[in-house]
Amino acid sequence: MNALAARFNAIFGADMAGPLAALAAVLVVFGFASPHFLTGATFGSVAFQLPELGVLTLAMLMPILTGGLNLAITFTANIAGLTLAWTLQANGGIDAGPGAFLLGSVLALAVGAASGLVMGLVIAFTRAHPILVSLSMMIFLRGLGEFLTRGGDISGFPTFIAPIGHGSILGIPVPLLILIACVIASHVLLSRSKLGFSTYMIGSNIESARYSGINTRKILVLVYMLSGVMAAVAGIIMLARFNSVRVGHGESYLLITVLACFLGGINPFGGFGRVLPVFVALIVLQLLSSGLNLLGANQHLTTAVWGILLIVVMVLRWLSAKFLRIVK
Amino acid sequence: MPSFVRTHATEVSLLGVIIAICAVLSVTTANFFSLGNAFDLLNISSVNIIFAVGLLVVLIAGGIDISFAVAASVVQYGTAIALGWIGGGGWVSGLLIAGSIGVLLGAVNAFLIHRFRIISIVATIATFNVYFGLLMFFTKGVSIYNLPDWLTSRVIIYEREMADGSWAEITLPVVVMVVCTLATWFFITRTTTGRQLYAFGDNPEGARRFGINIGAMQFIAFGWLGLMAGIAGLMQAHYAQEVVPNALYGRELDVLAAVVLGGARLGGGKGSVLGCVLGVLLVSITQNGLNLMGVSPFAFKMIVGAIILVAITLSSARIGNLVPVFATRKSTGDRPAERGES
């Protein structure tokens, strides 16, 4: 048994056990509960719904690893979406060409990076608490978006954008491909690059990271900029999926992304955690949502079940830690 | 007096900013400096101040709570239903029921945090989703309009006719707010338990070795916030004359920002009732002033967000942090909040 556990840990990592167990449990429970659950339709809907939440979660992940939080991600995504929408409108609306889309996307990513830059600078140079800085940035961006759009939505985009939200390549939905690309990019960045290594160091102990020669301010600014860029990617996906932009779209995802990170074994104080368990946790959340949907529950019951799932996982983690202490 | 300035730097600077804003608004707008407007400000801010003093206690004890606003919505619904069962009730039974449900919901948070050692932000994000999800599921998002008459009829405590014929009024929520504020002030500064909360928030392990019952601290802090959230929920229902399940959704982050603006520290051990009230008032006065100056309501939140961002930046900034030339100056005194302790 121990040898088996050791092999599992060697292949997947110890933090993978919780999410994989939850995945198996969800598949088994709903597989028995509903004959329609283990079908292509379920996985198709999961594949299309997962990306927005997934990319936003990746945007939340890196700040949490440094011991912070970025509460501004959803509204950063909205503002980035607005940037793209206006660029398209300025270039002819429905008749806008791919060039305008490309320009708009670059501008959207730049806007996301700018929001992250401001937060990163404030956090790195004043040592204000990231929750507060990102919270005030969130209130500011929400206000800015509502001011600029007057609470309405912007729509009327060229038809070639729709496939980004609804199309498939070789049977795999395009948004899912974007998510997978982002997951791989985040994974490589965190596990293979100097920036990723420094991120973990800062999360474990920012003072000792500074004394060991890491430019903690630069890293913090970069982390929040990357978070903003990731949120902008989510904003572009949302624009394509809804074919419109409204400030407040995806607002309810905010705390769910934090939930997904904790479910994926990310240490709430930062410093520990990996991308892949979070990805599995995301799939679990979305499968739960689809499964409950099949059983006739609505989105609100799903929200409650997600909350209960987080409590159960934290209690199980507490139990296993206690059990391990007794064994030793 | 000088020692008060030294020990209450945040409160004094907040007060200074509020006075400056008021002075500017009094000169630039016709209606700001009037009794009617001042009373309006109090009436509007009451619910948020009640929330804020409750949240302050949890922040002092080193925790954070995301779930209190939706818990207040649950309280509103539960109270409305319970009042229907007992056939109407009155202010006493209403406040008792709302307070009890609030304390119960707060105790759920404390139980999760203390029993299973889940850190407070994780536990309360979970309960936030559970409370809100279940509330929306069971109510199907339907509002309650047929509340008892005593709850929906306005209670005017003090009124005075102005020169232009309008009435300046102080309504019941303001009185309740004052009572809650004074009770919280007395509780955290004049009782042993209150001082233990500060000690616990500043250094939980030290407090434990000192013989403070840390489980009791969690239940008291979250129970107090639950009580305040319950009362605030009832007041909000009274003020709005209806119960809407998602009316308070999102309020938690606005209140949190205002409380921290008032000098409470994420990580515990620091914060005062005065600062907390001033933090809420600063936000309300800014919105009120913008309104009177004829600024588009859509711009309010943007400007308020920018003000909070600047305020947090300035209050956390040391000159040495921003300009390296001054960095050699030996920094003593209280350090900026340690990161990642929430």
Contacts between the chains, C-beta under 8 A, distances in Angstrom:
chain1	res1	chain2	res2	distance
A	67	B	339	5.5
A	67	B	340	3.4
A	68	B	339	7.0
A	68	B	340	7.3
A	71	B	253	7.2
A	122	B	309	7.3
A	122	B	312	7.7
A	122	B	313	5.1
A	125	B	317	7.4
A	125	B	321	5.6
A	125	B	322	6.0
A	126	B	313	5.5
A	126	B	316	4.2
A	126	B	317	4.2
A	126	B	318	7.7
A	126	B	321	5.9
A	126	B	322	7.3
A	126	B	336	7.2
A	127	B	316	6.0
A	127	B	321	6.8
A	127	B	336	4.5
A	127	B	337	7.6
A	127	B	339	6.9
A	128	B	312	5.1
A	128	B	313	6.3
A	128	B	315	7.8
A	128	B	316	3.6
A	128	B	317	7.8
A	128	B	336	7.1
A	128	B	337	7.6
A	129	B	260	7.7
A	129	B	266	4.8
A	129	B	267	7.7
A	129	B	316	7.8
A	129	B	337	5.2
A	129	B	339	6.4
A	129	B	342	7.4
A	130	B	339	7.0
A	131	B	64	7.8
A	131	B	266	6.0
A	131	B	342	6.3
A	132	B	257	7.0
A	132	B	260	5.3
A	132	B	266	7.0
A	132	B	312	5.0
A	133	B	309	7.0
A	133	B	312	6.3
A	133	B	313	7.7
A	135	B	253	5.7
A	135	B	256	6.7
A	135	B	257	5.4
A	135	B	308	7.9
A	136	B	257	6.0
A	136	B	305	5.5
A	136	B	306	8.0
A	136	B	308	4.0
A	136	B	309	4.0
A	136	B	312	5.9
A	137	B	305	7.1
A	137	B	309	6.2
A	138	B	253	7.1
A	138	B	305	7.4
A	139	B	253	7.5
A	139	B	254	7.2
A	139	B	257	6.5
A	139	B	301	5.9
A	139	B	304	6.4
A	139	B	305	3.4
A	139	B	308	6.4
A	140	B	301	7.7
A	140	B	302	5.8
A	140	B	305	3.0
A	140	B	306	5.2
A	140	B	308	7.9
A	140	B	309	6.0
A	141	B	305	7.3
A	142	B	301	5.8
A	142	B	302	7.9
A	142	B	305	7.2
A	143	B	298	7.6
A	143	B	299	6.8
A	143	B	300	6.6
A	143	B	301	3.0
A	143	B	302	3.0
A	143	B	303	6.9
A	143	B	304	6.8
A	143	B	305	5.2
A	144	B	302	4.6
A	144	B	305	7.9
A	146	B	298	5.0
A	146	B	301	6.4
A	146	B	302	7.6
A	147	B	296	6.8
A	147	B	298	4.3
A	147	B	299	4.7
A	147	B	301	7.9
A	147	B	302	5.2
A	150	B	298	5.8
A	151	B	298	6.9
A	203	B	340	7.7
A	206	B	339	6.6
A	251	B	250	7.8
A	255	B	66	7.0
A	255	B	125	5.1
A	255	B	128	6.2
A	255	B	129	6.7
A	256	B	129	7.6
A	258	B	121	7.9
A	258	B	125	5.7
A	259	B	125	6.0
A	259	B	126	7.1
A	259	B	129	6.9
A	262	B	122	5.3
A	262	B	125	7.9
A	268	B	119	5.3
A	268	B	121	6.6
A	268	B	122	5.6
A	269	B	119	7.8
A	269	B	340	4.9
A	269	B	341	8.0
A	270	B	340	5.6
A	297	B	137	7.7
A	298	B	137	6.7
A	300	B	132	7.6
A	300	B	133	4.8
A	300	B	134	7.7
A	300	B	135	8.0
A	300	B	136	3.7
A	300	B	137	4.4
A	300	B	141	7.9
A	301	B	133	6.2
A	301	B	134	7.6
A	301	B	137	4.5
A	302	B	133	7.1
A	303	B	129	5.0
A	303	B	132	6.4
A	303	B	133	3.4
A	303	B	136	7.6
A	304	B	129	6.4
A	304	B	130	5.0
A	304	B	132	7.7
A	304	B	133	2.9
A	304	B	134	4.6
A	304	B	137	6.4
A	305	B	133	7.3
A	306	B	129	5.5
A	306	B	133	7.5
A	307	B	125	7.7
A	307	B	126	4.5
A	307	B	127	6.5
A	307	B	128	7.0
A	307	B	129	3.1
A	307	B	130	3.7
A	307	B	131	8.0
A	307	B	133	6.4
A	308	B	126	7.5
A	308	B	130	5.9
A	310	B	122	7.0
A	310	B	125	7.2
A	310	B	126	4.2
A	310	B	129	7.5
A	311	B	112	6.4
A	311	B	118	7.5
A	311	B	123	7.4
A	311	B	126	4.8
A	311	B	127	7.8
A	311	B	130	7.6
A	314	B	112	7.8
A	314	B	116	6.3
A	314	B	118	4.5
A	314	B	122	6.2
A	314	B	123	7.4
A	314	B	126	7.5
A	315	B	116	5.0
A	315	B	118	7.6
A	318	B	116	4.5
A	318	B	117	5.6
A	318	B	118	7.2
